[in-house]
Amino acid sequence: MIRPYSKIRSSLAADLSVIQLLAPNLVLCLVLGLMLSLGVTARAAEVPLRAFTASYDLTSRGMNLGTSKLSLEPVKELWRWRLTTKARGIYSIFIHKKPYFETTFSHNHDQIRLQQIIIADENSKDKIESASFDWKSGQMRVLRKGKHTTVALTTGVYDYQSIHLLAAAMQLQELEDATVSFYRKGKLVEARLIFRGKGSVEIGGKDIDARIYEQTTAESKNTG
């Protein structure tokens, strides 16, 4: 089985800690659990999602910084991605925050619509950042850095977690390039997802066949 794999090129500045900095990259690179539920003969709109949970170690230069848990689960009539991270080892002495990143969306027929994005800390009742999507009124209400803003919605929107659904749809529809509206730091920017060919990803010491997708976003700094 050939599995989709995403590579991010935009800079991901974090507000919480080095642990949170690694979290978006984890979501973009390790989406194999979701992709295992895709049937290659089905149309993208007809693909049923399947709940899963996976845990990962966060490492940098050979040092174990912490652990992360990624899950996809149904919540009533919606679906929710949830990514939680926490420091481990010596880092847990200095970093007590447990950031989490949630994306709630609807999956009906041929539409995937974001409903809410939340970035917060399990140890705090206050949200660090949130975005609520009101598709009937065509507005996105954002809370970021203590400020409330409203952004007009004109088309479908993806974020760091839901972008994998676009990659899956591109695979099933044999598309190699797609441009979409993307949520980033309280704003909607243009993002492009490009199929770069087939390769491999090392998982658990084994090389797994993969389809390589590269994402770039406007107003971001490319790292090459």
SVG drawing of the C-alpha trace seen along z (x, -y; Angstrom):
<svg xmlns="http://www.w3.org/2000/svg" viewBox="-27 -43 49 45">
<polyline fill="none" stroke="black" stroke-width="0.4" points="0.0,0.0 1.3,-3.5 0.5,-6.0 0.3,-9.8 2.9,-11.8 3.1,-15.6 6.1,-17.9 5.7,-21.4 7.9,-24.2 6.5,-27.2 8.0,-28.4 5.9,-27.4 6.5,-29.9 5.2,-28.7 4.0,-30.7 4.2,-28.0 7.5,-26.0 9.8,-23.9 7.3,-21.0 4.5,-23.0 6.8,-24.0 7.2,-20.4 3.5,-19.6 2.4,-21.0 5.2,-19.2 4.1,-15.9 0.6,-16.4 1.9,-17.1 4.3,-14.2 2.6,-11.4 -0.9,-10.9 -0.7,-7.3 -3.4,-6.2 -6.0,-8.2 -4.8,-7.2 -5.1,-3.5 -8.9,-4.0 -9.0,-5.2 -10.3,-2.8 -8.5,-3.4 -11.5,-2.6 -13.9,-5.0 -14.5,-8.6 -13.1,-11.1 -16.6,-12.2 -17.6,-8.7 -14.6,-7.7 -15.7,-6.9 -13.4,-8.2 -12.3,-5.9 -11.3,-6.7 -7.8,-6.1 -5.2,-7.0 -1.4,-7.1 1.4,-8.1 4.8,-9.5 8.1,-10.5 9.3,-14.1 13.1,-14.1 15.6,-16.7 19.3,-16.0 18.9,-12.6 17.3,-14.0 13.9,-13.0 11.9,-16.2 8.5,-14.7 5.6,-12.7 2.6,-13.5 -0.7,-11.9 -2.7,-12.3 -6.3,-11.1 -9.3,-11.3 -12.7,-10.6 -16.4,-11.2 -18.1,-13.8 -21.9,-13.5 -22.4,-14.5 -18.9,-15.9 -15.3,-14.7 -12.4,-16.0 -8.6,-15.9 -6.8,-16.3 -3.1,-16.6 -1.7,-16.8 2.0,-17.2 3.9,-17.1 7.5,-17.4 9.4,-14.4 12.6,-13.7 14.7,-16.7 12.4,-19.0 9.4,-18.2 11.2,-19.9 11.1,-23.3 8.1,-22.9 4.8,-22.2 2.5,-23.2 0.5,-20.6 -0.6,-22.3 -3.3,-20.7 -4.5,-21.5 -8.1,-20.6 -9.8,-20.8 -13.5,-20.0 -15.1,-19.5 -18.2,-18.1 -17.9,-15.5 -21.1,-15.3 -21.4,-14.1 -19.0,-16.1 -18.1,-18.7 -15.6,-18.9 -16.2,-22.1 -14.2,-23.2 -16.4,-24.1 -13.8,-25.1 -10.1,-25.3 -8.8,-25.5 -5.2,-25.9 -5.0,-25.7 -3.3,-24.3 -4.7,-21.4 -3.5,-23.2 -5.4,-26.4 -9.0,-27.3 -8.1,-30.1 -7.8,-29.5 -4.6,-30.6 -6.2,-30.8 -9.6,-29.8 -11.5,-30.1 -15.2,-29.4 -16.7,-29.0 -20.2,-30.2 -20.9,-29.0 -24.5,-30.3 -23.4,-33.9 -20.1,-33.4 -18.0,-34.5 -15.0,-33.2 -14.7,-34.5 -11.1,-34.5 -9.6,-34.9 -5.8,-35.3 -3.5,-37.0 -6.5,-38.4 -8.0,-40.1 -11.3,-39.3 -11.5,-39.6 -14.0,-38.6 -13.0,-37.3 -15.2,-36.7 -15.6,-33.1 -15.9,-32.8 -14.7,-29.2 -13.7,-26.0 -10.9,-26.3 -8.2,-23.8 -5.7,-23.9 -2.6,-22.0 -4.7,-19.0 -7.4,-18.8 -5.1,-19.4 -4.5,-15.6 -8.1,-15.1 -7.2,-17.3 -4.1,-15.1 -6.3,-12.0 -8.9,-13.5 -6.1,-14.5 -4.8,-10.9 -8.2,-9.4 -9.0,-12.0 -5.5,-11.7 -4.8,-15.4 -1.2,-16.7 -1.8,-20.3 -4.4,-22.2 -4.7,-25.7 -7.0,-26.3 -7.8,-28.8 -5.7,-27.9 -6.1,-29.0 -2.8,-30.3 -2.3,-32.4 -5.8,-33.9 -5.9,-34.7 -6.9,-33.0 -4.0,-32.7 -3.6,-30.9 -1.9,-27.5 -0.8,-25.2 -0.4,-21.4 1.7,-19.7 2.2,-16.0 6.0,-15.5 6.1,-11.8 6.6,-8.6 9.2,-7.9 9.5,-6.2 9.2,-7.1 11.0,-5.3 8.5,-4.1 9.7,-1.9 12.9,-1.1 11.1,0.0 10.8,-1.9 7.2,-2.4 6.1,-3.4 4.7,-6.9 3.3,-9.6 5.1,-12.9 3.1,-16.1 4.7,-19.5 2.7,-22.4 3.6,-26.1 1.6,-29.0 1.5,-32.6 3.1,-35.0 5.4,-32.2 9.2,-31.8 10.3,-28.9 13.1,-26.8 13.9,-24.8"/>
</svg>
